[in-house]
Amino acid sequence: MRKHVSILIPKGHTSLVNIVGTHQILNQVNAFLKEQGKPELFEVELVGLSSPTEQSNGLFTVHPEKVIGDIAHTDLIIIPAIHDAFETAFSDNREFVPWLQQQYKNGAEIASFCIAAFFLASTGLLDGRQCSTHWIHADDFRRMFPKIDLVDDKIMTEDHGIYTSGGAYSYLNLLLYLVEKFAGREIAILTAKTFMIDIDKASQSPFIMFQGQKAHEDIVVQKAQDYIERNYNEKIQVEELAQKFAVSRRSLERRFKKATHNTITTYIQRVKVEAAKRSLEVSRENVSEVMYGIGYSDEKSFRNTFKKITGISPVAYRNKYKADRPGL
């Protein structure tokens, strides 16, 4: 059955890549189907609040084919990333909210790309559900929307007809997932090969750069974080940390988890692994040397921790990111 797809054209600084890429890929799927003697699957339209919709960077203007008042029913709504500050993005585009809520109630599915998850979250439709967004903004998202289950390691999520994607170009993986769901595996593979997209990528963990969660006001926790980050090459015990900052272990663990969304042990592991990643990217050290350099002595433990956090082994990570140097 033919599906009507509404690609939203928000006001502000919108990801034109998301808009144009979605439009091109879904229409190419139609072309593939037509070549196989099958009916076209997607009716794709750009839908805005006004036409034209000038982008706030002043460089582009998008001309939606319809405004939301023209769309009584749609099957799939695509929300591209909006790069303005959240408050501005929401204020400029609040007219979309009741329309999105009503369309979802009427059976439409909704997909948000990258940081469009912030706008989708503001509708309340994500409350109690899983969601992904760009890993850089994960801490801000958790703080702003505590009712939502953010899984920042995932390339995409699906929960009761709502789809979200991780950072930047991972929207292509969500698009392929939707193509496979609606058009089948064969067409999805053909689409992936045509556009040279890595199909079945499921995690954005290898891309995450852990920077620590410092947007809080607990001075003791900040001092503990600083100590961990300065001494990641040592074996750090939680009990010693508590004694060093004159608080009980239980109190420090509770405050640390509240402030950073990580346990102390997990935070230590993530700091150590981030240091290991940097060494694997730029140094000539082998994996064992990197392991010892961040304070691990058990190779199996290091390998398991590294893979748990990044999704791949230390060797695979080095092969993925270390530049080839002829003659070395």
C-alpha positions in Angstrom: 0.0 0.0 0.0 1.3 3.5 -1.0 2.7 5.5 2.0 2.4 9.2 2.3 5.7 10.6 3.7 5.8 14.2 5.1 9.3 15.6 5.4 8.9 18.5 7.7 10.6 21.8 6.8 11.1 23.6 10.2 11.8 27.3 10.5 15.3 28.1 11.6 18.6 26.5 10.7 17.6 23.0 9.5 19.7 20.2 8.2 19.2 20.4 4.5 21.2 17.2 4.2 18.5 15.4 6.1 15.8 16.8 3.9 17.5 16.3 0.5 18.9 12.9 1.4 15.6 11.6 2.5 13.8 12.9 -0.5 16.4 11.5 -2.9 16.6 8.0 -1.3 12.9 7.5 -0.9 12.2 8.5 -4.5 15.1 6.3 -5.7 13.3 3.4 -3.9 10.3 4.2 -6.0 12.5 4.1 -9.1 13.9 0.7 -8.2 10.4 -0.7 -7.7 9.2 0.8 -11.0 12.2 -0.9 -12.8 11.0 -4.2 -11.3 7.5 -3.7 -12.6 6.1 -2.9 -9.1 4.1 0.1 -8.0 5.8 3.0 -6.3 5.7 2.8 -2.5 6.3 6.4 -1.3 4.5 9.6 -2.0 7.0 12.1 -0.6 6.1 15.7 0.1 7.9 18.6 1.9 5.6 20.0 4.5 6.1 23.3 6.4 4.4 26.0 8.3 4.7 28.4 5.5 6.0 28.5 1.9 8.7 29.5 1.3 10.6 28.8 4.5 13.7 30.8 4.7 16.6 29.2 6.7 18.0 31.3 9.5 21.6 31.1 8.2 20.4 33.2 5.4 21.9 31.0 2.7 19.0 28.9 1.7 15.2 29.0 1.2 13.1 25.8 1.1 9.8 25.7 -0.7 7.4 23.2 1.0 4.9 21.7 -1.4 2.2 21.8 1.4 1.6 23.4 4.8 0.4 21.3 7.7 -3.2 22.5 7.2 -3.2 20.8 3.8 -2.3 17.4 5.3 -5.3 15.7 6.8 -3.5 12.3 7.0 0.0 11.1 6.6 1.7 7.7 7.2 5.3 8.7 8.1 6.6 12.1 9.3 10.3 12.8 9.0 11.8 15.5 11.4 15.2 16.8 10.2 17.8 18.1 12.7 17.3 21.7 13.8 20.6 23.3 14.6 19.2 26.4 16.5 19.3 26.5 20.3 16.5 24.3 21.7 14.4 27.2 23.0 14.6 29.0 19.7 13.8 25.9 17.7 10.8 25.1 19.8 9.5 28.6 19.8 9.8 29.0 16.1 8.1 25.6 15.4 5.6 25.2 18.2 2.8 25.1 15.6 4.0 21.7 14.5 3.4 20.2 17.9 -0.4 19.7 18.0 -0.3 18.6 14.4 2.3 15.9 15.2 0.4 14.8 18.3 -2.8 14.5 16.3 -1.2 12.7 13.3 0.5 10.2 15.7 -2.9 9.6 17.4 -4.4 9.0 14.0 -1.8 6.3 13.2 1.1 8.1 11.6 4.7 7.0 12.5 7.3 9.6 13.3 11.1 9.6 12.7 13.5 12.2 14.1 17.1 12.6 12.9 19.9 13.5 15.2 19.1 16.4 17.5 15.6 16.7 16.1 15.0 14.3 19.1 14.9 17.4 21.3 12.0 18.9 19.3 10.2 15.5 19.2 10.7 15.1 23.0 9.0 18.5 23.5 5.8 17.0 22.1 5.6 14.5 25.0 5.4 11.6 22.5 8.7 10.2 23.6 7.9 10.1 27.4 8.6 6.6 28.7 10.1 5.5 25.5 13.6 4.8 24.1 15.3 7.4 22.1 18.7 8.2 20.5 20.3 11.5 19.5 23.8 12.8 18.8 26.1 11.5 21.5 27.6 15.0 22.0 24.2 16.2 23.4 23.3 13.2 25.5 23.9 14.8 28.9 21.8 17.8 27.9 19.0 15.6 26.7 18.9 13.5 29.9 18.8 16.7 32.0 16.0 18.2 30.0 13.9 15.1 29.4 14.3 12.7 32.4 11.1 10.8 31.5 12.7 9.5 28.3 15.0 6.5 28.1 18.0 7.8 26.1 20.2 5.1 24.7 23.0 7.2 23.4 25.1 4.3 22.1 22.4 3.3 19.5 22.4 4.3 15.9 18.6 4.2 15.9 15.6 3.2 18.0 12.1 2.1 17.3 9.4 2.3 20.0 5.7 2.2 19.2 5.9 3.7 15.8 8.4 6.4 16.8 11.9 6.2 15.3 15.0 8.2 16.3 18.6 8.2 15.0 22.0 9.0 16.5 24.4 11.7 15.4 24.7 13.4 12.0 24.8 11.0 9.0 23.5 8.0 11.0 20.1 9.2 9.7 21.1 7.2 6.6 21.0 4.0 8.7 17.6 4.8 10.0 16.4 5.5 6.4 17.7 2.1 5.3 15.9 0.5 8.2 12.7 2.1 7.2 13.2 1.1 3.5 13.8 -2.5 4.6 10.7 -2.4 6.8 8.4 -1.0 4.1 10.0 -2.2 0.9 11.9 -5.4 1.9 15.5 -6.5 2.4 16.3 -6.8 -1.3 15.4 -3.2 -2.0 17.2 -2.1 1.2 20.4 -3.8 0.0 20.1 -2.3 -3.4 19.7 1.1 -1.9 22.6 0.6 0.4 24.9 -0.4 -2.5 23.7 2.4 -4.7 24.3 5.1 -2.1 27.3 3.2 -0.6 25.8 3.2 2.9 27.1 0.7 5.5 23.9 -1.4 6.1 23.1 -2.9 9.5 25.3 -0.5 11.5 23.7 -0.6 15.0 25.9 1.4 17.3 27.5 4.9 17.5 29.7 3.8 20.4 33.0 3.7 18.3 32.4 7.4 17.5 31.7 8.6 21.0 34.4 10.8 22.6 33.9 10.7 26.4 34.4 14.2 27.8 33.0 13.8 31.3 29.8 15.2 32.6 30.7 18.5 34.2 27.4 20.5 33.9 26.5 20.2 37.6 27.3 22.1 40.8 28.4 19.3 43.2 31.9 20.5 44.0 33.0 17.2 45.7 32.0 15.2 42.6 33.8 17.7 40.4 37.0 17.2 42.4 36.6 13.5 42.2 36.2 13.7 38.4 39.3 15.9 38.2 41.3 13.4 40.3 40.2 10.5 38.1 41.0 12.3 34.9 44.5 13.3 36.2 45.3 9.8 37.6 43.6 7.5 35.1 46.9 5.5 34.7 46.7 4.4 38.3 44.4 1.9 40.0 41.7 4.0 41.6 39.6 2.6 44.4 36.2 4.1 45.2 36.9 3.8 48.9 40.1 5.8 48.6 38.3 8.5 46.6 35.7 8.8 49.4 38.4 9.1 52.1 40.3 11.6 50.0 37.3 13.9 49.8 36.1 13.2 53.4 32.7 11.7 52.5 31.3 8.3 53.0 31.5 5.9 50.1 27.7 5.5 50.0 27.3 9.3 49.8 29.9 9.8 47.2 28.5 7.0 45.0 25.0 8.4 45.3 26.1 12.0 44.5 28.4 10.9 41.7 25.6 8.9 39.9 23.1 11.8 40.3 25.6 14.4 38.9 27.2 12.4 36.1 24.6 9.6 35.3 27.5 7.2 35.7 28.7 5.1 38.6 32.2 5.9 39.8 33.5 2.6 38.5 31.9 3.2 35.1 33.3 6.8 35.0 36.8 5.5 35.7 36.5 2.9 33.0 35.3 5.4 30.4 38.1 7.8 31.3 40.7 5.0 30.9 39.2 3.8 27.7 39.1 7.3 26.2 42.9 7.6 27.0 43.4 4.2 25.4 41.5 5.3 22.3 43.8 8.3 21.8 46.9 6.2 22.1 45.5 3.6 19.6 44.8 6.4 17.2 48.2 8.2 17.2 50.9 6.2 19.0 53.1 3.3 17.8 52.4 1.4 21.0 50.9 -2.1 20.7 47.7 -3.0 22.5 49.5 -4.4 25.6 51.6 -1.2 26.0 48.4 0.9 25.7 46.7 -1.3 28.3 49.5 -0.9 30.8 49.7 2.8 30.1 46.2 3.3 31.4 46.6 1.2 34.5 45.3 -2.2 33.4 47.3 -5.4 34.0 44.7 -8.0 32.9 44.4 -8.2 29.1 41.0 -10.0 29.1 39.6 -7.4 31.5 40.9 -4.5 29.4 39.6 -6.0 26.2 36.1 -6.7 27.6 35.8 -3.2 29.1 37.0 -1.6 25.9 34.5 -3.5 23.8 31.7 -2.9 26.2 32.2 0.9 25.9 33.2 1.2 22.2 31.4 -1.8 20.7 34.6 -3.1 19.1 37.9 -4.6 20.2 41.1 -2.5 20.8 42.6 -4.1 17.7 39.6 -3.3 15.6 39.5 0.3 16.9 43.2 0.8 16.0 42.6 -0.6 12.5 39.6 1.7 12.1 41.2 5.0 13.1 45.0 4.7 12.9 46.2 6.4 9.7 48.2 4.2 7.3 51.8 5.2 7.2 53.8 3.7 4.3 57.1 2.5 5.4 56.2 2.1 9.1 
